[in-house]
Amino acid sequence: MTRLPRRFHLQRDEDETGTSGTGLVVEGIEFADGTVAIRWLTATTSTAIYASIADLIAIHGHGGRTRVAWIDPA
């Protein structure tokens, strides 16, 4: 059976830039091939695609201040 995509949020505990705020700041989905798509839940929204969850965290993880909160099981 093929693995289904799974949903997640990015939970930001501290907003070091003052741009996106704290709490749930992103809706996301990880596809079966590992590609990740996100949608920002900020006043100015945008959508982005990343090669992996690791790439997303490398860019938006802010040194552990933002973490992935999985909605669907692995």
N, CA, C and O atoms as a Tripos MOL2 file, in Angstrom:
@<TRIPOS>MOLECULE
protein
  296   295    74     0     0
PROTEIN
NO_CHARGES

@<TRIPOS>ATOM
      1 N           0.8420   -1.1870    0.0000 N.3       1 MET1
      2 CA          0.0000    0.0000    0.0000 C.3       1 MET1
      3 C           0.8840    1.2460    0.0000 C.2       1 MET1
      4 O           1.8780    1.3080    0.7230 O.2       1 MET1
      5 N           0.5280    2.2050   -0.7890 N.am      2 THR2
      6 CA          1.2490    3.4620   -0.8750 C.3       2 THR2
      7 C           0.9390    4.3240    0.3410 C.2       2 THR2
      8 O          -0.2050    4.4020    0.7900 O.2       2 THR2
      9 N           1.9690    4.9660    0.8640 N.am      3 ARG3
     10 CA          1.7790    5.8640    2.0000 C.3       3 ARG3
     11 C           0.9960    7.0900    1.5580 C.2       3 ARG3
     12 O           1.2640    7.6520    0.4960 O.2       3 ARG3
     13 N           0.0470    7.4980    2.3550 N.am      4 LEU4
     14 CA         -0.7520    8.6810    2.0610 C.3       4 LEU4
     15 C          -0.0170    9.9310    2.5330 C.2       4 LEU4
     16 O           0.8310    9.8520    3.4220 O.2       4 LEU4
     17 N          -0.3360   11.0870    1.9410 N.am      5 PRO5
     18 CA          0.2280   12.3390    2.4570 C.3       5 PRO5
     19 C          -0.2160   12.5330    3.9070 C.2       5 PRO5
     20 O          -1.2600   12.0320    4.3260 O.2       5 PRO5
     21 N           0.6080   13.2780    4.6680 N.am      6 ARG6
     22 CA          0.1830   13.5640    6.0380 C.3       6 ARG6
     23 C           0.3080   15.0390    6.3460 C.2       6 ARG6
     24 O           1.2150   15.7270    5.8780 O.2       6 ARG6
     25 N          -0.6320   15.5000    7.1490 N.am      7 ARG7
     26 CA         -0.7620   16.9190    7.4690 C.3       7 ARG7
     27 C           0.0100   17.2810    8.7240 C.2       7 ARG7
     28 O           0.2580   16.4460    9.5940 O.2       7 ARG7
     29 N           0.3860   18.5610    8.7910 N.am      8 PHE8
     30 CA          1.0630   19.0760    9.9800 C.3       8 PHE8
     31 C           0.8260   20.5710   10.0890 C.2       8 PHE8
     32 O           0.3510   21.2090    9.1490 O.2       8 PHE8
     33 N           1.1580   21.1150   11.2290 N.am      9 HIS9
     34 CA          1.2360   22.5590   11.4570 C.3       9 HIS9
     35 C           2.6670   22.8680   11.8730 C.2       9 HIS9
     36 O           3.3810   21.9990   12.3730 O.2       9 HIS9
     37 N           3.0750   24.1000   11.6630 N.am     10 LEU10
     38 CA          4.2790   24.5940   12.3230 C.3      10 LEU10
     39 C           3.8180   25.3820   13.5300 C.2      10 LEU10
     40 O           3.0060   26.3000   13.4180 O.2      10 LEU10
     41 N           4.3430   25.0150   14.6800 N.am     11 GLN11
     42 CA          4.0440   25.6650   15.9470 C.3      11 GLN11
     43 C           5.2320   26.5570   16.2930 C.2      11 GLN11
     44 O           6.3300   26.0560   16.5370 O.2      11 GLN11
     45 N           5.0270   27.8540   16.3170 N.am     12 ARG12
     46 CA          6.1090   28.7820   16.6410 C.3      12 ARG12
     47 C           5.9560   29.2320   18.0850 C.2      12 ARG12
     48 O           4.9520   29.8360   18.4600 O.2      12 ARG12
     49 N           6.9700   28.9270   18.8880 N.am     13 ASP13
     50 CA          6.9490   29.2840   20.3060 C.3      13 ASP13
     51 C           7.4600   30.6990   20.5580 C.2      13 ASP13
     52 O           7.0280   31.3630   21.5010 O.2      13 ASP13
     53 N           8.3720   31.1530   19.7170 N.am     14 GLU14
     54 CA          8.9480   32.4920   19.8620 C.3      14 GLU14
     55 C           9.1770   33.0590   18.4680 C.2      14 GLU14
     56 O           9.7770   32.3970   17.6210 O.2      14 GLU14
     57 N           8.7070   34.2670   18.2240 N.am     15 ASP15
     58 CA          8.8500   34.9090   16.9140 C.3      15 ASP15
     59 C           9.9980   35.9030   16.9840 C.2      15 ASP15
     60 O           9.8040   37.0560   17.3700 O.2      15 ASP15
     61 N          11.1970   35.4590   16.6110 N.am     16 GLU16
     62 CA         12.3810   36.3060   16.7290 C.3      16 GLU16
     63 C          12.3740   37.4950   15.7790 C.2      16 GLU16
     64 O          13.0540   38.4880   16.0380 O.2      16 GLU16
     65 N          11.6190   37.4180   14.6790 N.am     17 THR17
     66 CA         11.5960   38.5220   13.7180 C.3      17 THR17
     67 C          10.3930   39.4470   13.8880 C.2      17 THR17
     68 O          10.3910   40.5670   13.3790 O.2      17 THR17
     69 N           9.3660   38.9730   14.6080 N.am     18 GLY18
     70 CA          8.1580   39.7840   14.7600 C.3      18 GLY18
     71 C           7.2660   39.7730   13.5320 C.2      18 GLY18
     72 O           6.3690   40.6080   13.4160 O.2      18 GLY18
     73 N           7.4950   38.8430   12.6140 N.am     19 THR19
     74 CA          6.7580   38.8140   11.3530 C.3      19 THR19
     75 C           5.5510   37.8870   11.3730 C.2      19 THR19
     76 O           4.4540   38.2800   10.9770 O.2      19 THR19
     77 N           5.7540   36.6580   11.8330 N.am     20 SER20
     78 CA          4.6970   35.6580   11.6950 C.3      20 SER20
     79 C           3.9240   35.3870   12.9740 C.2      20 SER20
     80 O           2.9140   34.6840   12.9390 O.2      20 SER20
     81 N           4.3640   35.9190   14.0820 N.am     21 GLY21
     82 CA          3.6680   35.7040   15.3410 C.3      21 GLY21
     83 C           4.0000   34.3550   15.9470 C.2      21 GLY21
     84 O           4.9170   33.6660   15.4990 O.2      21 GLY21
     85 N           3.2390   33.9830   16.9760 N.am     22 THR22
     86 CA          3.4590   32.7160   17.6630 C.3      22 THR22
     87 C           2.2140   31.8400   17.5290 C.2      22 THR22
     88 O           1.1740   32.2830   17.0410 O.2      22 THR22
     89 N           2.3410   30.6010   17.9670 N.am     23 GLY23
     90 CA          1.2300   29.6510   17.8480 C.3      23 GLY23
     91 C           1.3160   28.9190   16.5260 C.2      23 GLY23
     92 O           2.4060   28.7400   15.9820 O.2      23 GLY23
     93 N           0.1680   28.4920   16.0000 N.am     24 LEU24
     94 CA          0.1380   27.8030   14.7190 C.3      24 LEU24
     95 C           0.3090   28.8270   13.6040 C.2      24 LEU24
     96 O          -0.5490   29.6890   13.4120 O.2      24 LEU24
     97 N           1.4070   28.7350   12.8770 N.am     25 VAL25
     98 CA          1.7080   29.7380   11.8560 C.3      25 VAL25
     99 C           1.6650   29.1960   10.4360 C.2      25 VAL25
    100 O           1.6620   29.9680    9.4770 O.2      25 VAL25
    101 N           1.6320   27.8640   10.2920 N.am     26 VAL26
    102 CA          1.6650   27.2370    8.9680 C.3      26 VAL26
    103 C           0.7740   26.0030    8.9610 C.2      26 VAL26
    104 O           0.7470   25.2460    9.9310 O.2      26 VAL26
    105 N           0.0380   25.7990    7.8580 N.am     27 GLU27
    106 CA         -0.5920   24.5250    7.5470 C.3      27 GLU27
    107 C           0.3070   23.8460    6.5300 C.2      27 GLU27
    108 O           0.8120   24.5000    5.6170 O.2      27 GLU27
    109 N           0.5130   22.5470    6.6750 N.am     28 GLY28
    110 CA          1.3900   21.8790    5.7280 C.3      28 GLY28
    111 C           0.9750   20.4630    5.4420 C.2      28 GLY28
    112 O           0.1470   19.8740    6.1370 O.2      28 GLY28
    113 N           1.5800   19.9270    4.3890 N.am     29 ILE29
    114 CA          1.3720   18.5370    4.0080 C.3      29 ILE29
    115 C           2.6900   17.9700    3.5080 C.2      29 ILE29
    116 O           3.4130   18.6140    2.7480 O.2      29 ILE29
    117 N           2.9870   16.7580    3.9440 N.am     30 GLU30
    118 CA          4.1530   16.0400    3.4550 C.3      30 GLU30
    119 C           3.6460   14.9340    2.5420 C.2      30 GLU30
    120 O           2.8990   14.0590    2.9790 O.2      30 GLU30
    121 N           4.0480   14.9700    1.2740 N.am     31 PHE31
    122 CA          3.6220   13.9770    0.3130 C.3      31 PHE31
    123 C           4.4150   12.6880    0.4780 C.2      31 PHE31
    124 O           5.4550   12.6830    1.1380 O.2      31 PHE31
    125 N           3.9460   11.6120   -0.1050 N.am     32 ALA32
    126 CA          4.5700   10.2910    0.0410 C.3      32 ALA32
    127 C           6.0300   10.2820   -0.3890 C.2      32 ALA32
    128 O           6.8180    9.4950    0.1360 O.2      32 ALA32
    129 N           6.4080   11.1400   -1.3360 N.am     33 ASP33
    130 CA          7.8090   11.1750   -1.7970 C.3      33 ASP33
    131 C           8.6930   12.0800   -0.9440 C.2      33 ASP33
    132 O           9.8730   12.2540   -1.2470 O.2      33 ASP33
    133 N           8.1300   12.6630    0.1300 N.am     34 GLY34
    134 CA          8.8880   13.5250    1.0240 C.3      34 GLY34
    135 C           8.7980   15.0060    0.7240 C.2      34 GLY34
    136 O           9.2260   15.8240    1.5380 O.2      34 GLY34
    137 N           8.2470   15.3750   -0.4370 N.am     35 THR35
    138 CA          8.0500   16.7870   -0.7740 C.3      35 THR35
    139 C           7.0570   17.4000    0.2040 C.2      35 THR35
    140 O           6.1040   16.7440    0.6230 O.2      35 THR35
    141 N           7.2840   18.6620    0.5680 N.am     36 VAL36
    142 CA          6.4510   19.3610    1.5410 C.3      36 VAL36
    143 C           5.8810   20.6300    0.9110 C.2      36 VAL36
    144 O           6.5940   21.3790    0.2440 O.2      36 VAL36
    145 N           4.5890   20.8600    1.1310 N.am     37 ALA37
    146 CA          3.9360   22.1050    0.7240 C.3      37 ALA37
    147 C           3.3800   22.7680    1.9740 C.2      37 ALA37
    148 O           2.8130   22.1020    2.8400 O.2      37 ALA37
    149 N           3.5450   24.0880    2.0650 N.am     38 ILE38
    150 CA          3.0320   24.8230    3.2230 C.3      38 ILE38
    151 C           2.2120   26.0310    2.7890 C.2      38 ILE38
    152 O           2.3550   26.5400    1.6770 O.2      38 ILE38
    153 N           1.3600   26.4700    3.6900 N.am     39 ARG39
    154 CA          0.5700   27.6980    3.5210 C.3      39 ARG39
    155 C           0.6700   28.4690    4.8240 C.2      39 ARG39
    156 O           0.2680   27.9760    5.8770 O.2      39 ARG39
    157 N           1.2110   29.6900    4.7520 N.am     40 TRP40
    158 CA          1.3420   30.5390    5.9330 C.3      40 TRP40
    159 C          -0.0290   31.0210    6.3910 C.2      40 TRP40
    160 O          -0.8730   31.3650    5.5640 O.2      40 TRP40
    161 N          -0.2570   31.0490    7.6980 N.am     41 LEU41
    162 CA         -1.5160   31.4960    8.2870 C.3      41 LEU41
    163 C          -1.3940   32.9200    8.8200 C.2      41 LEU41
    164 O          -2.0870   33.2930    9.7670 O.2      41 LEU41
    165 N          -0.5240   33.7030    8.2210 N.am     42 THR42
    166 CA         -0.2710   35.0800    8.6580 C.3      42 THR42
    167 C          -1.1530   36.0490    7.8720 C.2      42 THR42
    168 O          -1.8490   35.6430    6.9420 O.2      42 THR42
    169 N          -1.1240   37.3150    8.2410 N.am     43 ALA43
    170 CA         -1.9400   38.3220    7.5640 C.3      43 ALA43
    171 C          -1.6070   38.3910    6.0720 C.2      43 ALA43
    172 O          -2.4980   38.5710    5.2420 O.2      43 ALA43
    173 N          -0.3350   38.2490    5.7360 N.am     44 THR44
    174 CA          0.0830   38.1870    4.3320 C.3      44 THR44
    175 C           0.4400   36.7310    4.0580 C.2      44 THR44
    176 O           1.4980   36.2540    4.4690 O.2      44 THR44
    177 N          -0.4490   36.0300    3.3600 N.am     45 THR45
    178 CA         -0.2640   34.5940    3.1630 C.3      45 THR45
    179 C           0.5990   34.3110    1.9440 C.2      45 THR45
    180 O           0.7070   35.1280    1.0290 O.2      45 THR45
    181 N           1.2040   33.1420    1.9540 N.am     46 SER46
    182 CA          1.9350   32.6460    0.7940 C.3      46 SER46
    183 C           1.9780   31.1330    0.8890 C.2      46 SER46
    184 O           1.7440   30.5480    1.9470 O.2      46 SER46
    185 N           2.2780   30.5210   -0.2300 N.am     47 THR47
    186 CA          2.3850   29.0690   -0.3260 C.3      47 THR47
    187 C           3.7710   28.7430   -0.8470 C.2      47 THR47
    188 O           4.2830   29.4340   -1.7280 O.2      47 THR47
    189 N           4.3860   27.6860   -0.3070 N.am     48 ALA48
    190 CA          5.7410   27.3260   -0.7280 C.3      48 ALA48
    191 C           5.8890   25.8120   -0.7660 C.2      48 ALA48
    192 O           5.1650   25.0810   -0.0900 O.2      48 ALA48
    193 N           6.8420   25.3610   -1.5690 N.am     49 ILE49
    194 CA          7.1520   23.9390   -1.7300 C.3      49 ILE49
    195 C           8.6170   23.7290   -1.3280 C.2      49 ILE49
    196 O           9.4830   24.5290   -1.6810 O.2      49 ILE49
    197 N           8.8850   22.6430   -0.5840 N.am     50 TYR50
    198 CA         10.2370   22.2930   -0.1510 C.3      50 TYR50
    199 C          10.5130   20.8400   -0.5210 C.2      50 TYR50
    200 O           9.5850   20.0390   -0.6320 O.2      50 TYR50
    201 N          11.7670   20.5040   -0.7110 N.am     51 ALA51
    202 CA         12.1480   19.1400   -1.0820 C.3      51 ALA51
    203 C          11.9130   18.1560    0.0600 C.2      51 ALA51
    204 O          11.7040   16.9660   -0.1800 O.2      51 ALA51
    205 N          11.9450   18.6490    1.3130 N.am     52 SER52
    206 CA         11.7840   17.7550    2.4620 C.3      52 SER52
    207 C          11.4070   18.5500    3.7050 C.2      52 SER52
    208 O          11.5300   19.7740    3.7380 O.2      52 SER52
    209 N          10.9490   17.8340    4.7200 N.am     53 ILE53
    210 CA         10.6480   18.4690    6.0020 C.3      53 ILE53
    211 C          11.9310   19.0150    6.6270 C.2      53 ILE53
    212 O          11.9020   20.0360    7.3130 O.2      53 ILE53
    213 N          13.0550   18.3360    6.3900 N.am     54 ALA54
    214 CA         14.3420   18.8120    6.9140 C.3      54 ALA54
    215 C          14.7100   20.1600    6.3070 C.2      54 ALA54
    216 O          15.2110   21.0380    7.0100 O.2      54 ALA54
    217 N          14.4680   20.3320    5.0080 N.am     55 ASP55
    218 CA         14.7420   21.6220    4.3680 C.3      55 ASP55
    219 C          13.8440   22.7130    4.9420 C.2      55 ASP55
    220 O          14.3020   23.8270    5.1960 O.2      55 ASP55
    221 N          12.5730   22.3990    5.1450 N.am     56 LEU56
    222 CA         11.6420   23.3630    5.7280 C.3      56 LEU56
    223 C          12.1190   23.8150    7.1030 C.2      56 LEU56
    224 O          12.1430   25.0110    7.3910 O.2      56 LEU56
    225 N          12.4990   22.8610    7.9510 N.am     57 ILE57
    226 CA         12.9560   23.1910    9.3040 C.3      57 ILE57
    227 C          14.2810   23.9480    9.2690 C.2      57 ILE57
    228 O          14.5080   24.8320   10.0950 O.2      57 ILE57
    229 N          15.1540   23.6150    8.3290 N.am     58 ALA58
    230 CA         16.4300   24.3320    8.2110 C.3      58 ALA58
    231 C          16.1940   25.8140    7.9380 C.2      58 ALA58
    232 O          16.9560   26.6620    8.4030 O.2      58 ALA58
    233 N          15.1490   26.1230    7.1910 N.am     59 ILE59
    234 CA         14.8580   27.5150    6.8330 C.3      59 ILE59
    235 C          13.9800   28.2050    7.8730 C.2      59 ILE59
    236 O          14.2380   29.3550    8.2290 O.2      59 ILE59
    237 N          12.9450   27.5190    8.3660 N.am     60 HIS60
    238 CA         11.9370   28.1580    9.2120 C.3      60 HIS60
    239 C          11.9210   27.6780   10.6600 C.2      60 HIS60
    240 O          11.0760   28.1180   11.4390 O.2      60 HIS60
    241 N          12.8280   26.7930   11.0350 N.am     61 GLY61
    242 CA         12.8370   26.2450   12.3920 C.3      61 GLY61
    243 C          13.3230   27.2020   13.4570 C.2      61 GLY61
    244 O          13.0290   27.0260   14.6390 O.2      61 GLY61
    245 N          14.0710   28.2210   13.0420 N.am     62 HIS62
    246 CA         14.5570   29.2580   13.9610 C.3      62 HIS62
    247 C          15.1950   28.6740   15.2140 C.2      62 HIS62
    248 O          14.8820   29.0690   16.3370 O.2      62 HIS62
    249 N          16.1100   27.7130   14.9900 N.am     63 GLY63
    250 CA         16.8720   27.1660   16.1080 C.3      63 GLY63
    251 C          16.0410   26.4710   17.1610 C.2      63 GLY63
    252 O          16.3660   26.5360   18.3470 O.2      63 GLY63
    253 N          14.9710   25.8040   16.7510 N.am     64 GLY64
    254 CA         14.1130   25.0960   17.7020 C.3      64 GLY64
    255 C          12.9380   25.9070   18.2070 C.2      64 GLY64
    256 O          12.1210   25.3900   18.9690 O.2      64 GLY64
    257 N          12.8310   27.1540   17.8070 N.am     65 ARG65
    258 CA         11.7130   28.0030   18.2470 C.3      65 ARG65
    259 C          10.4180   27.6940   17.4910 C.2      65 ARG65
    260 O           9.3320   28.1190   17.8860 O.2      65 ARG65
    261 N          10.5620   26.9420   16.3920 N.am     66 THR66
    262 CA          9.4180   26.5080   15.5920 C.3      66 THR66
    263 C           9.5390   25.0110   15.4010 C.2      66 THR66
    264 O          10.6040   24.5100   15.0410 O.2      66 THR66
    265 N           8.4440   24.2900   15.6410 N.am     67 ARG67
    266 CA          8.5060   22.8310   15.5160 C.3      67 ARG67
    267 C           7.3170   22.2970   14.7330 C.2      67 ARG67
    268 O           6.2770   22.9450   14.6100 O.2      67 ARG67
    269 N           7.5080   21.1000   14.2140 N.am     68 VAL68
    270 CA          6.4550   20.4240   13.4490 C.3      68 VAL68
    271 C           5.5080   19.7400   14.4260 C.2      68 VAL68
    272 O           5.9410   18.9900   15.3010 O.2      68 VAL68
    273 N           4.2130   20.0050   14.2720 N.am     69 ALA69
    274 CA          3.1730   19.3500   15.0430 C.3      69 ALA69
    275 C           2.3630   18.5040   14.0490 C.2      69 ALA69
    276 O           1.5220   19.0290   13.3190 O.2      69 ALA69
    277 N           2.6250   17.1950   14.0300 N.am     70 TRP70
    278 CA          1.9500   16.3040   13.0860 C.3      70 TRP70
    279 C           0.4780   16.1240   13.4720 C.2      70 TRP70
    280 O           0.1520   15.9470   14.6460 O.2      70 TRP70
    281 N          -0.3890   16.1700   12.4850 N.am     71 ILE71
    282 CA         -1.8170   15.9280   12.6700 C.3      71 ILE71
    283 C          -2.1120   14.4640   12.3880 C.2      71 ILE71
    284 O          -2.8740   13.8250   13.1140 O.2      71 ILE71
    285 N          -1.5080   13.9340   11.3310 N.am     72 ASP72
    286 CA         -1.7240   12.5430   10.9230 C.3      72 ASP72
    287 C          -0.5550   11.6750   11.3860 C.2      72 ASP72
    288 O           0.5810   12.1460   11.4380 O.2      72 ASP72
    289 N          -0.8230   10.4180   11.7210 N.am     73 PRO73
    290 CA          0.2490    9.5280   12.1570 C.3      73 PRO73
    291 C           1.2010    9.1980   11.0100 C.2      73 PRO73
    292 O           0.8550    9.3570    9.8390 O.2      73 PRO73
    293 N           2.3920    8.7420   11.3530 N.am     74 ALA74
    294 CA          3.3920    8.3630   10.3430 C.3      74 ALA74
    295 C           2.9390    7.1410    9.5860 C.2      74 ALA74
    296 O           3.6450    6.6690    8.6950 O.2      74 ALA74
@<TRIPOS>BOND
     1     1     2 1
     2     2     3 1
     3     3     4 2
     4     3     5 am
     5     5     6 1
     6     6     7 1
     7     7     8 2
     8     7     9 am
     9     9    10 1
    10    10    11 1
    11    11    12 2
    12    11    13 am
    13    13    14 1
    14    14    15 1
    15    15    16 2
    16    15    17 am
    17    17    18 1
    18    18    19 1
    19    19    20 2
    20    19    21 am
    21    21    22 1
    22    22    23 1
    23    23    24 2
    24    23    25 am
    25    25    26 1
    26    26    27 1
    27    27    28 2
    28    27    29 am
    29    29    30 1
    30    30    31 1
    31    31    32 2
    32    31    33 am
    33    33    34 1
    34    34    35 1
    35    35    36 2
    36    35    37 am
    37    37    38 1
    38    38    39 1
    39    39    40 2
    40    39    41 am
    41    41    42 1
    42    42    43 1
    43    43    44 2
    44    43    45 am
    45    45    46 1
    46    46    47 1
    47    47    48 2
    48    47    49 am
    49    49    50 1
    50    50    51 1
    51    51    52 2
    52    51    53 am
    53    53    54 1
    54    54    55 1
    55    55    56 2
    56    55    57 am
    57    57    58 1
    58    58    59 1
    59    59    60 2
    60    59    61 am
    61    61    62 1
    62    62    63 1
    63    63    64 2
    64    63    65 am
    65    65    66 1
    66    66    67 1
    67    67    68 2
    68    67    69 am
    69    69    70 1
    70    70    71 1
    71    71    72 2
    72    71    73 am
    73    73    74 1
    74    74    75 1
    75    75    76 2
    76    75    77 am
    77    77    78 1
    78    78    79 1
    79    79    80 2
    80    79    81 am
    81    81    82 1
    82    82    83 1
    83    83    84 2
    84    83    85 am
    85    85    86 1
    86    86    87 1
    87    87    88 2
    88    87    89 am
    89    89    90 1
    90    90    91 1
    91    91    92 2
    92    91    93 am
    93    93    94 1
    94    94    95 1
    95    95    96 2
    96    95    97 am
    97    97    98 1
    98    98    99 1
    99    99   100 2
   100    99   101 am
   101   101   102 1
   102   102   103 1
   103   103   104 2
   104   103   105 am
   105   105   106 1
   106   106   107 1
   107   107   108 2
   108   107   109 am
   109   109   110 1
   110   110   111 1
   111   111   112 2
   112   111   113 am
   113   113   114 1
   114   114   115 1
   115   115   116 2
   116   115   117 am
   117   117   118 1
   118   118   119 1
   119   119   120 2
   120   119   121 am
   121   121   122 1
   122   122   123 1
   123   123   124 2
   124   123   125 am
   125   125   126 1
   126   126   127 1
   127   127   128 2
   128   127   129 am
   129   129   130 1
   130   130   131 1
   131   131   132 2
   132   131   133 am
   133   133   134 1
   134   134   135 1
   135   135   136 2
   136   135   137 am
   137   137   138 1
   138   138   139 1
   139   139   140 2
   140   139   141 am
   141   141   142 1
   142   142   143 1
   143   143   144 2
   144   143   145 am
   145   145   146 1
   146   146   147 1
   147   147   148 2
   148   147   149 am
   149   149   150 1
   150   150   151 1
   151   151   152 2
   152   151   153 am
   153   153   154 1
   154   154   155 1
   155   155   156 2
   156   155   157 am
   157   157   158 1
   158   158   159 1
   159   159   160 2
   160   159   161 am
   161   161   162 1
   162   162   163 1
   163   163   164 2
   164   163   165 am
   165   165   166 1
   166   166   167 1
   167   167   168 2
   168   167   169 am
   169   169   170 1
   170   170   171 1
   171   171   172 2
   172   171   173 am
   173   173   174 1
   174   174   175 1
   175   175   176 2
   176   175   177 am
   177   177   178 1
   178   178   179 1
   179   179   180 2
   180   179   181 am
   181   181   182 1
   182   182   183 1
   183   183   184 2
   184   183   185 am
   185   185   186 1
   186   186   187 1
   187   187   188 2
   188   187   189 am
   189   189   190 1
   190   190   191 1
   191   191   192 2
   192   191   193 am
   193   193   194 1
   194   194   195 1
   195   195   196 2
   196   195   197 am
   197   197   198 1
   198   198   199 1
   199   199   200 2
   200   199   201 am
   201   201   202 1
   202   202   203 1
   203   203   204 2
   204   203   205 am
   205   205   206 1
   206   206   207 1
   207   207   208 2
   208   207   209 am
   209   209   210 1
   210   210   211 1
   211   211   212 2
   212   211   213 am
   213   213   214 1
   214   214   215 1
   215   215   216 2
   216   215   217 am
   217   217   218 1
   218   218   219 1
   219   219   220 2
   220   219   221 am
   221   221   222 1
   222   222   223 1
   223   223   224 2
   224   223   225 am
   225   225   226 1
   226   226   227 1
   227   227   228 2
   228   227   229 am
   229   229   230 1
   230   230   231 1
   231   231   232 2
   232   231   233 am
   233   233   234 1
   234   234   235 1
   235   235   236 2
   236   235   237 am
   237   237   238 1
   238   238   239 1
   239   239   240 2
   240   239   241 am
   241   241   242 1
   242   242   243 1
   243   243   244 2
   244   243   245 am
   245   245   246 1
   246   246   247 1
   247   247   248 2
   248   247   249 am
   249   249   250 1
   250   250   251 1
   251   251   252 2
   252   251   253 am
   253   253   254 1
   254   254   255 1
   255   255   256 2
   256   255   257 am
   257   257   258 1
   258   258   259 1
   259   259   260 2
   260   259   261 am
   261   261   262 1
   262   262   263 1
   263   263   264 2
   264   263   265 am
   265   265   266 1
   266   266   267 1
   267   267   268 2
   268   267   269 am
   269   269   270 1
   270   270   271 1
   271   271   272 2
   272   271   273 am
   273   273   274 1
   274   274   275 1
   275   275   276 2
   276   275   277 am
   277   277   278 1
   278   278   279 1
   279   279   280 2
   280   279   281 am
   281   281   282 1
   282   282   283 1
   283   283   284 2
   284   283   285 am
   285   285   286 1
   286   286   287 1
   287   287   288 2
   288   287   289 am
   289   289   290 1
   290   290   291 1
   291   291   292 2
   292   291   293 am
   293   293   294 1
   294   294   295 1
   295   295   296 2
@<TRIPOS>SUBSTRUCTURE
     1 MET1         2 RESIDUE 1 A MET
     2 THR2         6 RESIDUE 1 A THR
     3 ARG3        10 RESIDUE 1 A ARG
     4 LEU4        14 RESIDUE 1 A LEU
     5 PRO5        18 RESIDUE 1 A PRO
     6 ARG6        22 RESIDUE 1 A ARG
     7 ARG7        26 RESIDUE 1 A ARG
     8 PHE8        30 RESIDUE 1 A PHE
     9 HIS9        34 RESIDUE 1 A HIS
    10 LEU10       38 RESIDUE 1 A LEU
    11 GLN11       42 RESIDUE 1 A GLN
    12 ARG12       46 RESIDUE 1 A ARG
    13 ASP13       50 RESIDUE 1 A ASP
    14 GLU14       54 RESIDUE 1 A GLU
    15 ASP15       58 RESIDUE 1 A ASP
    16 GLU16       62 RESIDUE 1 A GLU
    17 THR17       66 RESIDUE 1 A THR
    18 GLY18       70 RESIDUE 1 A GLY
    19 THR19       74 RESIDUE 1 A THR
    20 SER20       78 RESIDUE 1 A SER
    21 GLY21       82 RESIDUE 1 A GLY
    22 THR22       86 RESIDUE 1 A THR
    23 GLY23       90 RESIDUE 1 A GLY
    24 LEU24       94 RESIDUE 1 A LEU
    25 VAL25       98 RESIDUE 1 A VAL
    26 VAL26      102 RESIDUE 1 A VAL
    27 GLU27      106 RESIDUE 1 A GLU
    28 GLY28      110 RESIDUE 1 A GLY
    29 ILE29      114 RESIDUE 1 A ILE
    30 GLU30      118 RESIDUE 1 A GLU
    31 PHE31      122 RESIDUE 1 A PHE
    32 ALA32      126 RESIDUE 1 A ALA
    33 ASP33      130 RESIDUE 1 A ASP
    34 GLY34      134 RESIDUE 1 A GLY
    35 THR35      138 RESIDUE 1 A THR
    36 VAL36      142 RESIDUE 1 A VAL
    37 ALA37      146 RESIDUE 1 A ALA
    38 ILE38      150 RESIDUE 1 A ILE
    39 ARG39      154 RESIDUE 1 A ARG
    40 TRP40      158 RESIDUE 1 A TRP
    41 LEU41      162 RESIDUE 1 A LEU
    42 THR42      166 RESIDUE 1 A THR
    43 ALA43      170 RESIDUE 1 A ALA
    44 THR44      174 RESIDUE 1 A THR
    45 THR45      178 RESIDUE 1 A THR
    46 SER46      182 RESIDUE 1 A SER
    47 THR47      186 RESIDUE 1 A THR
    48 ALA48      190 RESIDUE 1 A ALA
    49 ILE49      194 RESIDUE 1 A ILE
    50 TYR50      198 RESIDUE 1 A TYR
    51 ALA51      202 RESIDUE 1 A ALA
    52 SER52      206 RESIDUE 1 A SER
    53 ILE53      210 RESIDUE 1 A ILE
    54 ALA54      214 RESIDUE 1 A ALA
    55 ASP55      218 RESIDUE 1 A ASP
    56 LEU56      222 RESIDUE 1 A LEU
    57 ILE57      226 RESIDUE 1 A ILE
    58 ALA58      230 RESIDUE 1 A ALA
    59 ILE59      234 RESIDUE 1 A ILE
    60 HIS60      238 RESIDUE 1 A HIS
    61 GLY61      242 RESIDUE 1 A GLY
    62 HIS62      246 RESIDUE 1 A HIS
    63 GLY63      250 RESIDUE 1 A GLY
    64 GLY64      254 RESIDUE 1 A GLY
    65 ARG65      258 RESIDUE 1 A ARG
    66 THR66      262 RESIDUE 1 A THR
    67 ARG67      266 RESIDUE 1 A ARG
    68 VAL68      270 RESIDUE 1 A VAL
    69 ALA69      274 RESIDUE 1 A ALA
    70 TRP70      278 RESIDUE 1 A TRP
    71 ILE71      282 RESIDUE 1 A ILE
    72 ASP72      286 RESIDUE 1 A ASP
    73 PRO73      290 RESIDUE 1 A PRO
    74 ALA74      294 RESIDUE 1 A ALA
